C-alpha cells in the first residue's frame, strides 16, 4: 500500500528539484571565474574594465541557461507553480543575494584600490581585516541561501569561497604567487562548481528522459 503524499511534501520535493539541475551551480561558477580572470586583465585594462568586460558574458551565460532550462529541463520535469509562502521565500533569498553581491562589489573595489598600500591584503599581524570581512560576508550569504533554498551544497560553496581569498593571500605572501593567488584559488573554486553542476545536470538528464507526446497513450 502506497503512502499518500501531501501537497506540502510534493511541493517541497519540486522546490528542491528546481535548484538541483546543476545550472545554478554553473552560473555561480561563471561568476566566481571572474575573480580568477579579472586580475590577469587588470594590468592592461585597469581594475574597473577588467571586471566590467564580464557583464555581457554573464548576460550570454544567463541567456544560455534560460534556454537550456526552457527547452531541455522543462520537457523532462515540467513546471511548478509554487505557493505564496515559497514565492515569498524566493523573493527574500533574491534580496539577500542582491545585498550580498553589492557588499562583495564594494569590498572588491576597496581591496583592489588599496591592495598596493597594504602589500596585497596582509598586515604585520596576519590577514588584513578586509579579506576576512569579505570572506565572512560570502559565508553568511551562502549559509542563509542554503537554509532558505534547502540546498545543502551551498554551505560547502560558502566555506569554499570563504577560504579562497585567505589561501590566495597565503600563497602570495609565502610562495610568491602572482595576483595574490586569486587566479589559482578562485579558478579552482569555479572549476569545482562547474564539475558539480555538470554532474547534477547529467544525472537529471539520465533520470528524466524527455516525454514523447506523440507516443503517449490517450
C-alpha positions as CSV (number, residue, x, y, z in Angstrom):
1,X,0.0,0.0,0.0
2,X,1.5,3.3,-1.0
3,X,1.7,6.1,1.5
4,X,-0.2,9.2,0.3
5,X,2.0,12.2,-0.4
6,X,0.8,15.6,0.9
7,X,0.7,18.6,-1.3
8,X,3.2,20.3,1.0
9,X,5.8,17.5,0.7
10,X,5.2,17.2,-3.0
11,X,5.8,21.0,-3.4
12,X,8.9,20.7,-1.2
13,X,10.3,18.0,-3.4
14,X,9.6,20.0,-6.6
15,X,11.2,23.0,-4.9
16,X,14.4,21.1,-4.3
17,X,14.5,19.6,-7.8
18,X,14.2,23.2,-9.2
19,X,17.6,24.0,-7.6
20,X,19.2,20.7,-8.3
21,X,19.5,20.7,-12.0
22,X,23.1,22.0,-11.9
23,X,22.5,25.1,-14.0
24,X,22.6,27.4,-11.0
25,X,25.9,25.9,-10.0
26,X,27.3,26.5,-13.5
27,X,26.1,30.1,-13.4
28,X,27.7,30.6,-10.0
29,X,30.9,29.1,-11.3
30,X,30.9,31.6,-14.1
31,X,30.6,34.4,-11.6
32,X,33.4,33.1,-9.4
33,X,35.6,32.7,-12.5
34,X,35.7,36.4,-12.9
35,X,37.7,36.7,-9.7
36,X,40.2,34.3,-11.2
37,X,40.4,36.0,-14.6
38,X,40.0,39.7,-13.8
39,X,43.4,40.1,-12.1
40,X,45.0,38.8,-15.3
41,X,43.5,41.7,-17.2
42,X,43.9,44.4,-14.6
43,X,47.4,45.5,-15.7
44,X,46.2,46.3,-19.3
45,X,42.6,47.3,-18.8
46,X,42.6,48.6,-15.2
47,X,40.6,47.4,-12.2
48,X,37.3,48.7,-13.4
49,X,37.3,47.5,-17.0
50,X,38.9,44.1,-16.2
51,X,35.6,43.4,-14.3
52,X,33.2,45.3,-16.5
53,X,34.1,43.3,-19.6
54,X,32.5,40.2,-17.9
55,X,29.0,41.8,-17.7
56,X,28.0,40.9,-21.3
57,X,29.4,37.5,-20.8
58,X,27.2,37.0,-17.8
59,X,24.3,38.1,-19.9
60,X,25.1,35.5,-22.6
61,X,25.6,32.7,-20.0
62,X,22.3,33.6,-18.3
63,X,20.5,33.5,-21.6
64,X,22.0,30.1,-22.5
65,X,21.0,28.7,-19.1
66,X,17.5,30.1,-19.5
67,X,17.2,28.4,-23.0
68,X,18.5,25.1,-21.7
69,X,16.1,25.2,-18.7
70,X,13.2,26.0,-21.0
71,X,13.9,23.6,-23.9
72,X,15.8,20.8,-22.1
73,X,14.8,20.8,-18.4
74,X,11.1,21.7,-18.5
75,X,10.2,19.0,-21.1
76,X,11.6,16.5,-18.7
77,X,10.4,17.6,-15.3
78,X,7.7,20.1,-16.2
79,X,6.9,23.4,-14.4
80,X,5.6,24.1,-11.0
81,X,3.6,27.0,-9.6
82,X,4.8,27.4,-6.0
83,X,2.6,28.6,-3.1
84,X,2.8,32.1,-1.9
85,X,5.0,31.1,1.0
86,X,7.5,29.6,-1.4
87,X,7.4,32.6,-3.6
88,X,7.9,34.9,-0.6
89,X,10.9,32.8,0.4
90,X,12.4,33.1,-3.1
91,X,11.9,36.9,-3.1
92,X,13.7,37.1,0.3
93,X,16.6,35.0,-1.0
94,X,16.8,37.2,-4.0
95,X,17.0,40.4,-1.8
96,X,19.6,38.8,0.4
97,X,21.8,37.7,-2.5
98,X,21.4,41.1,-4.1
99,X,22.6,42.8,-0.9
100,X,25.5,40.3,-0.6
101,X,26.6,40.9,-4.2
102,X,26.5,44.7,-3.6
103,X,28.7,44.3,-0.5
104,X,31.0,42.0,-2.3
105,X,31.4,44.5,-5.1
106,X,32.1,47.3,-2.7
107,X,34.7,45.2,-0.8
108,X,36.2,44.1,-4.1
109,X,36.7,47.7,-5.2
110,X,38.1,48.8,-1.9
111,X,40.6,45.9,-1.7
112,X,41.6,46.5,-5.4
113,X,42.2,50.2,-4.9
114,X,44.2,49.8,-1.7
115,X,45.9,46.5,-2.2
116,X,49.3,48.1,-3.1
117,X,49.2,50.2,0.1
118,X,48.8,47.2,2.3
119,X,51.1,44.7,0.5
120,X,48.1,42.8,-1.0
121,X,45.9,42.3,2.0
122,X,48.4,41.3,4.6
123,X,49.4,43.1,7.7
124,X,52.1,42.6,10.3
125,X,49.7,40.8,12.5
126,X,48.4,38.4,9.8
127,X,45.4,38.7,7.4
128,X,44.0,42.1,6.6
129,X,40.6,42.6,8.2
130,X,39.1,43.4,4.8
131,X,39.9,40.0,3.4
132,X,38.4,38.3,6.5
133,X,35.3,40.6,6.2
134,X,34.9,39.7,2.5
135,X,35.0,36.0,3.3
136,X,32.6,36.4,6.2
137,X,30.0,38.2,4.0
138,X,30.3,35.4,1.4
139,X,29.9,32.7,4.1
140,X,26.9,34.4,5.7
141,X,25.2,34.9,2.3
142,X,25.7,31.3,1.2
143,X,24.7,30.0,4.6
144,X,21.4,31.9,4.5
145,X,20.7,30.9,0.9
146,X,21.5,27.2,1.7
147,X,18.9,27.3,4.5
148,X,16.2,29.1,2.6
149,X,16.6,27.2,-0.6
150,X,17.1,23.9,1.1
151,X,20.3,23.3,-0.9
152,X,23.0,21.9,1.4
153,X,25.8,22.1,-1.1
154,X,25.6,25.9,-0.8
155,X,27.1,25.5,2.7
156,X,30.1,23.9,1.0
157,X,30.3,26.7,-1.6
158,X,30.2,29.3,1.2
159,X,33.1,27.6,3.0
160,X,35.0,27.2,-0.3
161,X,34.7,30.9,-1.1
162,X,35.4,32.0,2.5
163,X,38.7,30.1,2.4
164,X,39.7,31.1,-1.2
165,X,41.0,34.6,-0.6
166,X,42.7,33.6,2.6
167,X,44.5,30.8,0.9
168,X,45.3,33.0,-2.1
169,X,46.9,35.7,0.1
170,X,48.9,32.9,1.9
171,X,50.2,31.7,-1.5
172,X,51.1,35.2,-2.4
173,X,52.9,36.0,0.8
174,X,54.6,32.7,1.4
175,X,55.2,31.4,-2.2
176,X,55.1,34.5,-4.4
177,X,52.1,33.5,-6.4
178,X,51.1,36.3,-8.9
179,X,48.0,38.4,-8.3
180,X,47.7,37.3,-4.7
181,X,47.0,33.8,-5.7
182,X,43.5,34.6,-6.8
183,X,43.7,33.1,-10.3
184,X,44.6,29.8,-8.7
185,X,42.2,29.7,-5.7
186,X,39.2,31.2,-7.5
187,X,39.9,29.2,-10.7
188,X,39.9,26.0,-8.6
189,X,36.6,27.1,-6.9
190,X,35.0,27.9,-10.2
191,X,36.1,24.6,-11.7
192,X,34.8,22.6,-8.8
193,X,31.4,24.3,-9.1
194,X,31.3,23.6,-12.9
195,X,32.0,19.9,-12.2
196,X,29.4,19.6,-9.5
197,X,26.8,21.5,-11.7
198,X,27.7,19.3,-14.8
199,X,27.3,16.2,-12.7
200,X,23.9,17.3,-11.4
201,X,22.8,18.2,-14.9
202,X,23.9,14.9,-16.4
203,X,22.2,13.0,-13.6
204,X,18.9,14.8,-14.1
205,X,19.0,14.1,-17.9
206,X,19.6,10.4,-17.2
207,X,16.9,10.1,-14.6
208,X,14.3,12.1,-16.5
209,X,14.2,11.2,-20.2
210,X,12.1,13.5,-22.4
211,X,8.4,12.8,-22.8
212,X,7.4,12.0,-26.4
213,X,3.9,13.2,-26.6
214,X,3.4,11.5,-30.0
215,X,3.9,8.1,-28.3
216,X,1.7,8.9,-25.2
217,X,-1.4,6.8,-24.7
218,X,-4.7,8.6,-24.6
